[in-house]
Amino acid sequence: MRIGELADRTGTSRRLLRYYEEQGLIVSQRAANGYREYDAAFVDRVLQIRGLLDAGLPTRIIKQILPCLNKPRVIHFSDATPEMIATLEHERDRMTRRIEVLVRNRDAVAEYLETVLEGDRIAAES
């Protein structure tokens, strides 16, 4: 697929897709006319990249862990440096804190919404 289709299917701008390619996160083949061509498997890869970026991971870390995400967990990855492990632990803990805040906020919104809807229902019955 061409870059425009990949952009449409992932909700990612063409500019960001080119950036991901520059960073070595995705690769394209060049058609005879010079257009970038991507394998359909890159739809999931781009969505994974976006999720990791949204979680706050830098592209240099994403580039290191992307190959691990598609392999069985029993494989040992000997190239994980102490710095990378520390960074991943920090990011995991930060994500956990964000999740806890999101859950609290979701619950508060749900409670508020339930109260509003209950009030509307009571008012409609009056």
N, C-alpha and C positions, 0 to 999 in steps of 0.2 A: 504494500500500500504506500501511497505517497504521503508526504509530510502533512498535507492538509487533512487527509482522512484520519491519520493518527491523532492530529490535533483535535479534530471533531470527536473522535471516539473516546478520547481521554479528558476532554475539557481543558486541554493544555495549549498554550499559545505556541505557534511555530517557533517564535524566538526562544522560548524555554526549551523546546525540543532540540533546537540547534545547540543551545547551551549544554544540555544533558549529553549531547554527542561530543562536544568539545571536552567535557569532563570525563569522558570514557564510560559513561553510565549506560548508554545505548550506542548501537552502531547501525549504520545504513550501508546499503550498496548503492552505487551510482548507476542509473540507467544510461543508455547510449546518449540521451539528450542532456545528461548531467543532473537530472532530478534525483533527489534522495528517494530510495525505496526501502521500506521497513517491513520486516516479517510481522505477521499478525500477533506473534507472541509478545511483541513489544507493547501491546495495549496493556497487558497485565503488568509488565515491567515498569512502564511509565506510571501506572497507578500506584505501584509499590513505592517507587521513588517519591512521588508526590506525598504519599502517606508518611514516609520517613522524614521528608523535609518539613511537612506540617508538624511532625512531632518534635522538630528542632534539631535533627541530626544534620551535621554539615556534609556536603557532597564528598569530601575526602573520606569520611567514615562510611558513607553509603557505598562508595565505590569498593571499599574493602569487604563489606558484609553482603553485598548483593549476590555474589557467587554462592554464598553459604545458604541463602534463603531457598534455593531450589534443590538442595542436596539433602539426603537423609541425615538426621541428627547424629547418627552413630559415627560419622566421619570426624576425625580430629583435625582441626585447623591449626597447624603449627606456626602460622605466620601472624597470629594474634600477639601483638606486643603488649607489655604491661601498660603502656600508655593507652593503647586502644581499648584494653579491657577496662581500665579506669574510666575512660571517656564513656564507654557503653554503660557501665554501672551508673555513672552520674546521670546519663540521659535516661536510663530506665527509671531511676528514682525520681527524676524530674517529671517524666511522663506519668508515673504513679500519682504524684501530687496533683498534676493537672487533671487526671481522671477523677480523683477524689473531689476536687473543686467542681468539675463538670457534673458529677453525680449529685452533689449538694444543690447546685444551681438548678439542675433538671427537676429534682424533687421539690424544690421551692416553687418553681414555675408550675409544676403539676398540681401542687397543693393550692396555689393561688387560682389556677384555672378551675379546679374543682369547686372552690368556694364561690367564684364568680358564676359558674354555670348553675350551681345549686341555688344561688340567690336569684338568678334569672328564672329558674324553674319555679321557685316559690312565688315570685312576682307574677309570673304568667298564670299561676293557679289562683291568685287572689282576685 
